């Protein structure tokens, strides 16, 4: 029997939102127990929402995964987060000439976690949307003790850089959060040199969009 097609849509209608909420409920509410109500996570007015974009992946007709982009996130580090830089970084300099999109709420249902194309297709649409809007960098948190933590993939394959940690955040998880930053233009050139499956399925065909982004100095 052939494998069912993997597809991704931007969530703009109640039907797609309902399927995405079902994914959030199973992963973040029931499995991880990081939230109380899945329905509170995804705004209802997504079509007119300019601060965030949500995407839903399906395998065949079944919802399989979700990812969210949040544009121009607040980057202050209030003391209550227990934020620590892992190396000597001038944070004011980090902000100069860079536009950040927070990439998060990246979750895949357990039955589809072995299908790498689910993760890659979600990353593809998130990268395309971010670059088309002129944002230059991703910022995200990953949980150090989460058994499904994508830290290795993010850093080894995509090129995310660790910049710090914090202990507390909006999700109810006691794990240390590792803060990662990705320069999208540098990531494209890194992947283009390899021409591997990640390049082909995530960023191939976006050369002009990436070349329009400024390349900031390394952190």
C-alpha positions in Angstrom: 0.0 0.0 0.0 1.4 3.4 -0.9 2.3 5.9 1.8 -0.3 8.7 2.2 0.6 12.2 1.0 2.0 14.7 3.4 0.6 18.2 3.0 0.7 21.5 4.9 -1.8 24.4 5.0 -1.7 27.7 6.7 -4.5 27.7 9.2 -7.1 30.3 8.1 -10.5 28.6 8.7 -12.3 26.9 11.6 -11.9 23.4 10.1 -8.1 23.6 9.9 -8.0 25.3 13.3 -10.0 22.5 14.9 -7.7 19.9 13.5 -4.7 21.8 14.8 -6.2 22.2 18.2 -6.7 18.4 18.3 -2.9 18.0 17.7 -2.1 20.6 20.4 -4.4 18.8 22.8 -2.9 15.4 22.3 0.8 16.5 22.4 1.1 19.6 24.6 -2.0 19.0 26.9 -2.2 15.3 27.3 1.2 13.9 26.6 3.5 16.8 27.8 1.1 18.4 30.3 2.5 21.8 29.5 -0.8 23.6 29.1 -4.3 23.5 30.6 -6.5 24.1 27.5 -5.5 23.4 23.9 -8.2 25.7 22.6 -6.5 28.7 24.2 -3.3 28.2 22.2 -4.5 29.1 18.7 -6.2 32.4 18.0 -9.6 32.3 16.3 -9.0 35.3 14.1 -6.0 33.9 12.2 -7.0 35.4 8.9 -6.6 39.0 10.2 -3.9 38.2 12.7 -0.6 39.9 11.7 1.5 38.9 14.7 1.5 35.1 14.1 1.1 32.4 11.5 0.0 28.8 12.3 0.5 25.8 10.0 -1.1 22.4 10.0 0.4 19.2 8.5 -1.8 16.3 7.5 -0.9 12.8 6.4 -3.6 11.9 4.0 -6.7 13.4 5.7 -5.4 13.0 9.3 -3.8 15.9 11.2 -0.2 15.1 12.1 1.7 18.2 13.2 1.6 21.9 13.9 4.1 24.8 13.9 3.7 28.5 14.8 5.5 31.7 13.8 5.3 34.7 16.1 6.7 37.9 14.5 8.8 40.5 16.3 8.7 38.8 19.7 9.7 40.8 22.8 13.3 40.0 23.3 13.8 41.5 26.8 15.0 39.2 29.5 13.1 40.0 32.7 14.8 38.7 35.9 11.9 36.3 36.7 12.9 34.2 33.7 16.3 33.4 35.2 18.0 34.1 31.9 21.7 33.4 31.4 23.9 34.0 28.4 26.1 31.0 27.7 28.9 33.2 26.3 29.9 36.8 26.1 27.2 38.4 23.8 26.4 42.0 23.5 22.6 41.7 23.3 22.1 45.2 22.0 24.4 44.4 19.1 22.5 41.2 18.5 19.3 43.2 17.8 21.0 45.6 15.3 20.0 44.9 11.7 18.2 41.7 12.6 14.4 40.9 12.4 13.4 38.0 14.5 10.5 35.5 14.2 9.9 33.1 17.1 9.4 29.6 15.7 7.7 27.4 18.2 4.8 25.2 19.1 6.5 22.7 16.8 4.8 19.4 17.6 4.1 16.1 15.8 1.7 13.3 16.9 3.5 10.2 18.2 2.3 8.0 15.3 4.0 10.3 12.8 7.3 11.2 14.5 9.2 8.6 12.4 8.0 10.2 9.2 10.8 12.9 8.7 8.9 14.5 5.9 6.3 15.7 8.4 8.9 17.7 10.2 10.6 18.8 7.0 7.3 20.0 5.4 6.4 22.0 8.4 9.9 23.6 8.5 9.6 24.4 4.7 6.4 26.4 5.0 7.7 28.2 8.1 11.0 29.1 6.5 9.2 30.3 3.3 6.7 32.5 5.2 9.5 34.0 7.3 11.8 34.8 4.5 9.0 36.2 2.3 8.2 38.6 5.1 11.8 39.8 5.2 12.7 38.4 8.6 16.3 37.5 9.0 16.5 35.2 12.0 14.6 32.5 13.9 14.7 32.4 17.7 13.3 29.5 19.6 13.4 27.6 22.9 13.9 23.9 23.3 13.5 22.0 26.5 16.7 20.3 27.7 15.0 17.3 29.4 12.3 16.7 26.8 12.8 13.3 25.2 11.7 14.7 21.9 13.9 17.8 22.1 15.1 18.7 18.5 18.3 20.3 19.8 20.6 18.0 17.8 18.7 18.5 14.6 18.5 22.2 15.0 22.1 22.8 15.8 23.9 20.0 13.8 21.7 20.1 10.6 20.1 23.5 10.4 22.9 25.5 12.1 21.0 27.1 15.1 23.4 28.7 17.6 23.0 28.4 21.4 23.0 31.8 23.0 21.6 31.1 26.5 19.2 29.4 28.8 16.3 30.4 31.0 14.4 28.5 33.7 10.8 29.8 33.3 8.4 30.6 30.5 4.8 30.5 29.4 4.6 26.7 29.2 4.3 24.7 32.4 7.5 22.8 32.2 10.3 22.6 34.8 13.0 21.9 32.3 15.7 24.4 31.5 14.9 26.2 28.2 17.8 26.4 25.7 17.6 29.5 23.6 18.6 29.1 20.0 19.0 31.6 17.2 19.3 30.8 13.4 20.6 33.3 10.8 18.4 32.3 7.9 20.7 33.5 5.1 23.7 31.6 6.6 21.5 28.5 7.1 20.6 28.6 3.4 24.2 28.7 2.3 25.1 26.0 4.8 22.4 23.7 3.4 23.2 24.7 -0.2 26.8 23.4 0.2 25.5 20.0 1.2 22.6 19.6 -1.2 21.2 16.9 1.0 17.6 15.9 1.7 17.0 18.8 4.1 18.1 21.2 1.4 15.9 19.6 -1.3 12.8 19.4 0.9 13.1 22.6 3.0 14.9 25.4 1.1 15.4 24.4 -2.5 13.9 26.9 -4.9 14.1 29.8 -2.5 17.5 31.1 -3.6 16.4 34.6 -4.6 14.4 35.2 -1.4 17.4 34.2 0.7 19.8 36.3 -1.3 17.6 39.3 -0.6 18.2 39.0 3.1 21.1 40.8 4.7 23.8 38.6 6.2 24.5 39.8 9.7 27.9 39.3 11.5 28.1 36.0 13.4 26.9 36.2 17.0 
